[in-house]
Amino acid sequence: MIKRYRKLPVEIEAVEWTGSNEKEIETFSSGKVNRYTAYEGNTPIETDYLKINTLEGVMTASKGDYIIKGVQNEYYPCKPDIFNKTYELID
């Protein structure tokens, strides 16, 4: 039988990644979210991605994505359109 459920109201902490606030995100995530750098041979290539080890595996975040601290102190990315439909600022 199909049942309907409502998401429980849970307060979360989040930081939007601007592409230049890696230190803020590293501090926020206690070093669990880091800038991803691709290499061409031994030469680093600047990228606009963050690497996040989530409960579901490794995920990436792009500029503009939100990094969310979940209820189990885990971190994961969220696209801005989904974030804005799901969360409202309480501060």
VOGU-3710 file (C-alpha; in Angstrom, 3 decimals, decimal comma):
1> mikryrklpv> 0,000/0,000/0,000  1,331/3,436/-0,913  1,443/5,853/1,999  2,142/9,586/2,110  4,928/10,999/4,277  6,038/14,484/5,232  9,680/15,395/5,730  10,367/16,176/9,394  11,344/19,764/10,091  15,078/19,632/10,713
11> eieavewtgs> 17,429/22,592/10,962  20,643/22,205/8,984  23,806/24,224/8,465  24,966/24,964/4,931  27,510/27,021/3,011  27,205/28,049/-0,614  30,384/27,374/-2,560  31,362/30,497/-4,482  34,515/29,047/-6,002  36,719/31,168/-3,772
21> nekeietfss> 35,678/30,193/-0,236  37,480/26,839/0,079  38,950/27,746/3,481  35,480/28,535/4,849  34,172/25,190/3,586  37,204/23,271/4,884  36,645/24,825/8,328  32,867/24,223/8,160  33,354/20,561/7,220  36,349/19,911/9,517
31> gkvnrytaye> 38,384/19,106/6,407  35,914/16,543/5,038  35,191/18,612/1,902  38,138/19,554/-0,284  38,828/21,195/-3,612  39,277/18,636/-6,364  42,282/19,169/-8,594  42,693/17,218/-11,803  46,138/16,551/-13,217  47,428/16,398/-16,742
41> gntpietdyl> 50,537/14,301/-16,277  52,212/15,917/-13,280  50,705/19,336/-13,961  47,734/20,349/-11,800  44,772/21,734/-13,724  42,560/24,189/-11,833  39,020/22,866/-11,532  35,818/24,240/-10,109  34,756/21,184/-8,142  34,747/20,073/-4,537
51> kintlegvmt> 35,119/16,424/-3,561  32,840/15,232/-0,767  32,939/11,825/0,877  29,263/11,202/1,633  27,456/8,276/3,238  26,551/7,191/-0,319  30,092/7,517/-1,709  32,165/10,290/-3,248  30,189/13,197/-4,728  31,264/16,471/-6,318
61> askgdyiikg> 29,941/19,991/-5,919  30,105/22,777/-8,507  30,271/26,525/-7,953  26,910/27,719/-6,651  26,061/24,401/-4,991  25,379/24,313/-1,271  27,367/22,092/1,064  24,993/20,784/3,718  25,849/19,323/7,102  23,291/16,584/7,696
71> vqneyypckp> 21,690/15,284/10,860  24,413/12,637/11,307  27,218/15,211/10,886  27,696/14,061/7,296  28,241/16,454/4,394  26,703/16,416/0,962  26,149/18,782/-1,979  22,826/20,238/-3,039  22,022/22,116/-6,259  20,782/25,680/-5,657
81> difnktyeli> 17,328/25,144/-7,202  16,625/22,128/-4,966  18,114/23,892/-1,935  15,875/26,944/-2,426  12,757/24,749/-2,767  13,631/22,694/0,314  15,132/25,116/2,841  14,458/28,594/4,181  16,877/30,844/6,040  16,137/31,045/9,789
91> d> 18,978/33,336/10,943
//
